[in-house]
Amino acid sequence: MTDTALVDAVRTALTRVLDPEIRKPITELDMVGDVDVTETGDARVGVKLTIVGCPAADTIERDVREATASVPGVTGVVVDVTVMTKDERASLTEKLRAGRARRGMQFGPDSLTRVYAVTSGKGGVGKSTLTANLAVALAARGLAVGIVDADVYGFSIPGLLGLVGPDGAAVKPTQVDDMILPPVAHGVKVISIGMFVDDASVAVAWRGPMLHRTIQQFLTDVYFGDLDVLLLDLPPGTGDVAISVGQLLPHAEVIVVTTPQPAAADVAERSGVVARQTGQKIVGVVENMSGLTQPDGTVLELFGSGGGAETARRLSNGQEAPVELIATIPLSVDLRQGGDDGAPVVLARPDDPASREIVRLAERLAVRERGLAGRKLGFSVS
C-alpha cells in the first residue's frame, strides 16, 4: 500500500534539490517522475535527466537520495534514473525561455541584469584574472553571476576557474536540443570558446563575421537564467569582438583594466573610447599590478605608478560624470598562483592584499542598481 502522506512529504523534500547546471529545483523542471512510498517506508523515486550522459547525473541522483532519506518515516530509497523524451525536452526548453523567442537576446535593454564588459588596451594586464576573481567575489555575496569569455583568441577563463578535466581540456557544456547549459564553477555560470575545442593548444583563427556569430550565440543560445550580473571578458585592443559587443549590448558598462605605467594610459584610453563610440558607458578604471608589498611593509613599484589615475582622467573627457579609478590591485604571487591552479584567490587566500581589493571592488559593484527608465516592466495599466 502507498502512504500518500509520505509521498507528499518526499515531493516537498525534492523541491530542495537543484539541477547543478540550470540552478533550479528539479521539481520545477519536471525532472521528477513517479514517487511511491510504501507503508513500511520504502521509497522509489523516478528522475528524468535532460540527456543521455548528463554530466550532473551522479550529483542529481545523490541529492535526490539524500533529500528522500531525510523525510521522517522513510526507511529505504531507490532512485530510478531515466532520460526525458524529445517532447519533454522541448517542453523544458520552452519553460526555461519563459516566452523568449529562440535565439532571442537574453540581456537586451529591458533586462534587469547589469552587464559589465571588462576590457584593456593591450594584453598581459591581468584582465581575465580580474574578471574571474571578480565574478567569484560577486557570487560569494549571493548574486547570480555569469561570465562570457569573449576573448576568443586567448580564452583563459575555464582554466582560471578550474573548469578543466584531467587532460587539461575545458569542461564541455551540456546541450539540450538547441539550448546550451553553461558549466558552473564557484557559483558562476561560464561559457567560453575553449569549451568547444578538443585541444586547448589549438589556435582559433577566425575573422570578423565568425567572431560576431560566436558572441551572438553565447548571448542567445546559452541559458544563463536570471542573472544579477553578467561579466564579459573581452580580448585586448579595439578589434572585431569589442565592436560586436558594442553592437549587441550597447547598454553594457565598461571596466577598463590597465597597469601603473603612465605610458599604458595611451593604450588603455583607446579601448574606452571605442566602447563610448558604440554607446556604452565607462563605469571605471582598474589599475592592476600596482605594486609589490615587501616584508617590511614598503611597496616596490615595479611598473611605475599613476597609469590608472591618468587613464581615468583621460576617459573622463566626454562623459557627464568623471570616470573614477575604482580599484588598485597590488602585485600578488597568490593571485598568480591561484590562476595557475584554477583556485580563485578571493576564495583560496581571502587575506591576500589583492584578494581584499578585488572583494572591495565586488562590494562596490554589487550595490549599483540599474535604473528602470525607458524599460518595459512587463505589465500594463488598464
C-alpha positions in Angstrom: 0.0 0.0 0.0 1.2 3.5 -0.8 1.5 6.0 2.0 0.2 9.2 0.4 1.3 11.4 3.2 4.9 10.2 2.9 4.7 10.6 -0.9 3.7 14.3 -0.4 6.5 14.7 2.1 9.0 13.3 -0.3 7.9 15.5 -3.1 8.2 18.5 -0.8 11.7 17.5 0.1 12.6 17.2 -3.6 11.9 20.9 -4.1 15.2 21.5 -2.3 17.2 19.5 -5.0 18.6 21.8 -7.6 19.9 20.9 -11.1 23.6 21.9 -10.8 23.6 23.4 -14.3 20.2 25.1 -14.5 20.2 26.1 -10.8 16.5 25.5 -10.4 14.6 22.8 -8.4 14.2 19.6 -10.3 10.5 19.7 -9.4 10.1 22.9 -11.3 11.9 21.4 -14.3 9.6 18.4 -14.5 12.5 16.1 -13.8 10.7 14.1 -11.1 8.6 11.2 -12.3 6.6 8.8 -10.3 7.1 8.8 -6.5 6.0 5.8 -4.4 6.4 5.2 -0.6 5.1 2.0 1.0 3.6 1.9 4.5 6.8 0.4 5.7 8.8 3.4 4.4 10.4 2.1 1.3 10.6 4.9 -1.3 11.0 4.7 -5.0 11.6 8.0 -6.9 11.8 8.4 -10.6 14.2 11.0 -12.0 14.3 12.1 -15.6 17.6 13.5 -16.8 17.7 16.0 -19.7 20.1 14.0 -21.9 21.9 10.7 -22.1 25.3 11.1 -20.4 24.2 14.1 -18.4 27.4 15.3 -16.5 25.3 16.2 -13.5 23.7 12.7 -13.3 25.6 11.5 -10.2 25.1 14.7 -8.3 21.4 14.8 -9.0 20.9 11.1 -8.0 22.9 11.6 -4.8 20.9 14.7 -3.9 17.6 13.0 -4.6 18.6 10.1 -2.5 19.7 12.3 0.4 16.6 14.5 0.2 14.3 11.5 0.2 16.1 9.8 3.0 15.8 12.9 5.2 12.0 12.6 5.3 10.8 11.1 8.7 9.3 7.7 8.1 11.4 6.8 5.0 13.4 3.7 5.7 14.9 3.0 2.3 15.4 4.8 -1.1 15.6 3.5 -4.6 16.2 6.1 -7.4 15.1 5.1 -10.9 17.0 7.2 -13.4 15.7 7.6 -17.0 16.0 10.3 -19.7 13.5 12.8 -20.9 11.7 12.2 -24.1 12.1 14.6 -27.1 8.7 16.2 -26.2 9.7 16.6 -22.6 13.0 18.2 -23.5 11.2 20.6 -25.8 8.7 21.5 -23.1 11.7 22.1 -20.7 13.5 24.5 -23.1 10.3 26.4 -23.7 9.7 26.7 -20.0 13.3 28.0 -19.5 12.9 30.6 -22.2 9.8 31.9 -20.4 8.3 33.2 -23.6 11.6 34.5 -25.1 11.9 33.6 -28.8 14.6 31.1 -29.8 17.9 32.8 -30.4 16.5 35.9 -28.7 18.8 38.2 -26.8 18.7 37.5 -23.1 20.4 40.7 -22.0 18.7 43.4 -24.0 17.8 46.9 -22.8 14.8 45.5 -20.9 16.9 43.1 -18.9 17.4 43.7 -15.2 20.9 42.1 -15.4 23.8 44.5 -15.0 26.3 43.8 -17.8 30.0 44.7 -17.4 32.4 44.4 -20.2 36.0 44.1 -18.9 38.4 45.4 -21.4 42.0 46.5 -21.8 44.1 48.3 -24.4 46.7 45.6 -24.5 47.3 42.0 -23.3 49.1 40.9 -20.2 47.5 43.3 -17.8 45.6 40.7 -15.8 42.2 41.4 -17.3 41.0 37.8 -17.3 42.3 37.1 -13.9 40.4 40.1 -12.6 37.2 39.0 -14.4 37.3 35.5 -12.9 38.0 36.6 -9.4 35.5 39.5 -9.5 32.8 37.1 -10.7 33.6 34.7 -7.8 33.6 37.5 -5.3 30.2 38.7 -6.5 28.8 35.2 -6.4 30.1 34.8 -2.8 27.9 37.8 -1.9 24.8 35.8 -3.0 24.4 37.3 -6.5 23.6 35.2 -9.6 26.6 35.7 -11.8 27.7 34.7 -15.3 30.8 35.1 -17.5 31.0 35.2 -21.2 34.7 34.5 -22.2 34.6 36.7 -25.3 38.4 36.6 -25.6 38.1 34.1 -28.5 41.7 34.0 -29.5 43.2 34.0 -25.9 40.5 32.2 -23.9 41.6 31.5 -20.3 38.6 31.8 -18.1 37.9 28.0 -17.9 41.5 27.4 -16.6 41.3 30.3 -14.2 38.2 28.9 -12.6 39.3 25.2 -12.6 36.8 24.2 -15.3 39.2 21.7 -16.9 39.5 18.0 -16.9 42.5 15.7 -16.2 43.6 16.1 -19.8 43.7 19.9 -19.5 40.8 20.4 -21.8 37.9 22.7 -20.7 34.8 21.1 -19.3 32.1 20.8 -22.0 28.7 22.5 -21.7 25.6 20.3 -21.8 23.3 20.9 -24.8 19.6 20.2 -24.5 18.2 20.5 -28.1 19.3 23.9 -29.2 19.9 25.3 -25.7 23.3 25.3 -24.2 23.7 24.9 -20.4 26.9 26.5 -19.2 29.2 24.8 -16.7 29.2 26.3 -13.2 32.3 27.0 -11.1 32.3 28.5 -7.6 28.7 29.6 -8.2 29.4 31.3 -11.5 28.0 30.2 -14.9 30.6 30.2 -17.6 30.8 29.9 -21.3 33.9 30.1 -23.4 35.0 29.1 -26.9 37.6 27.0 -25.1 34.8 24.6 -24.1 34.1 23.8 -27.8 37.7 22.9 -28.9 39.1 19.5 -28.1 42.7 20.7 -27.6 43.5 23.8 -25.6 46.6 24.3 -27.7 44.6 24.7 -30.9 44.7 28.3 -32.2 41.3 29.8 -33.1 41.9 31.7 -36.4 38.6 33.4 -37.2 37.7 36.6 -38.9 35.1 39.2 -38.0 31.8 37.6 -39.2 32.6 34.3 -37.4 33.6 36.1 -34.2 30.4 38.1 -34.3 28.2 35.0 -34.7 30.0 33.3 -31.8 29.5 36.1 -29.4 25.9 36.4 -30.5 25.3 32.7 -30.0 26.8 33.0 -26.5 24.3 35.7 -25.7 21.2 34.0 -27.2 21.6 30.2 -27.1 23.3 29.8 -23.7 20.8 29.5 -20.8 22.1 31.8 -18.0 18.8 32.2 -16.3 18.0 35.2 -14.2 21.4 36.8 -13.6 22.2 39.8 -11.4 25.5 40.4 -13.1 27.0 39.3 -16.4 30.7 39.9 -17.0 32.3 39.7 -20.4 36.0 39.1 -20.7 36.9 41.0 -23.9 40.1 40.4 -25.9 42.6 43.2 -25.6 42.5 46.1 -28.1 39.8 47.6 -30.2 39.1 44.9 -32.7 36.1 43.0 -34.0 34.9 41.5 -30.7 34.8 44.8 -28.9 32.8 46.3 -31.8 30.4 43.3 -31.8 29.8 43.5 -28.1 29.1 47.3 -28.5 26.5 46.5 -31.2 24.9 43.5 -29.3 25.0 45.1 -25.9 25.1 48.9 -26.3 23.7 49.3 -22.7 26.7 47.4 -21.2 29.0 49.3 -18.9 32.7 49.1 -19.4 35.5 48.4 -16.8 38.9 49.4 -18.3 41.9 47.5 -16.9 45.4 49.0 -17.1 48.8 48.9 -15.4 50.6 51.6 -13.5 53.0 52.8 -16.2 51.9 56.3 -17.4 52.6 55.1 -20.9 49.9 52.4 -20.5 47.3 55.2 -20.3 47.7 55.8 -24.0 46.8 52.3 -24.9 44.1 51.8 -22.3 42.3 55.0 -23.3 41.7 53.6 -26.8 39.7 50.7 -25.6 37.5 53.0 -23.5 37.0 55.4 -26.5 35.8 52.5 -28.7 33.3 51.5 -26.0 32.0 55.0 -25.8 31.6 55.2 -29.6 29.2 52.3 -29.5 27.1 53.9 -26.8 28.5 52.1 -23.8 29.3 53.9 -20.5 32.6 53.6 -18.8 32.0 52.7 -15.1 35.6 52.9 -14.0 39.3 52.1 -14.4 41.1 49.3 -12.5 44.8 49.6 -12.1 46.4 46.1 -11.8 49.9 45.2 -10.8 50.1 48.5 -8.9 52.9 47.5 -6.6 54.5 44.6 -4.6 54.3 44.8 -0.9 57.6 43.9 0.8 58.0 42.1 4.2 58.8 45.4 5.9 55.6 47.0 4.6 57.1 49.1 1.9 55.8 48.9 -1.7 58.0 48.2 -4.6 56.5 49.9 -7.7 57.9 47.5 -10.4 55.8 49.0 -13.1 55.8 52.6 -12.1 52.8 54.5 -10.8 49.9 56.7 -11.9 48.8 54.9 -15.0 45.3 54.1 -13.6 44.6 57.6 -12.5 45.8 59.0 -15.8 43.6 56.7 -17.7 40.6 57.7 -15.6 41.4 61.4 -16.1 41.6 61.0 -19.9 38.4 58.9 -20.1 36.5 61.5 -18.1 36.6 63.7 -21.1 33.3 63.3 -22.9 31.2 61.8 -20.1 28.7 63.7 -17.9 30.3 62.2 -14.7 34.0 61.7 -14.2 35.5 58.3 -14.7 36.9 57.0 -11.4 39.8 54.8 -10.5 37.6 52.2 -8.8 40.3 49.7 -7.7 44.1 49.5 -7.3 45.2 45.8 -7.2 48.7 45.1 -6.0 51.0 42.5 -7.5 50.4 39.2 -5.8 52.1 35.8 -6.0 49.0 34.2 -4.6 46.8 35.8 -7.3 49.1 34.4 -10.0 49.3 31.0 -8.3 45.5 30.8 -7.9 45.1 31.4 -11.6 47.6 28.6 -12.4 45.8 26.3 -10.1 42.2 27.2 -11.0 41.6 28.3 -7.5 40.5 32.0 -7.4 42.5 33.9 -4.8 39.4 35.5 -3.3 38.4 32.1 -2.0 41.8 30.4 -1.6 43.5 33.3 0.1 41.0 35.9 1.3 43.6 37.8 3.4 45.9 38.4 0.4 46.1 42.2 -0.4 45.0 41.6 -4.0 42.1 39.5 -2.8 40.9 42.1 -0.4 41.0 44.8 -3.1 39.0 42.6 -5.5 36.4 41.9 -2.8 36.1 45.7 -2.2 35.5 46.2 -5.9 32.8 43.5 -5.9 31.1 45.1 -2.9 31.1 48.4 -4.8 29.7 46.9 -8.0 27.1 44.8 -6.1 25.2 47.7 -4.7 24.9 49.5 -8.0 21.3 49.2 -9.3 20.1 49.5 -12.9 17.6 52.3 -13.5 14.1 51.4 -14.8 13.8 54.5 -17.0 13.0 53.6 -20.6 12.5 49.9 -19.9 9.4 47.7 -20.2 8.2 46.4 -16.8 6.0 43.6 -18.2 2.6 44.9 -17.2 0.1 47.5 -18.4 -2.3 49.8 -16.7 -5.9 49.5 -17.9 
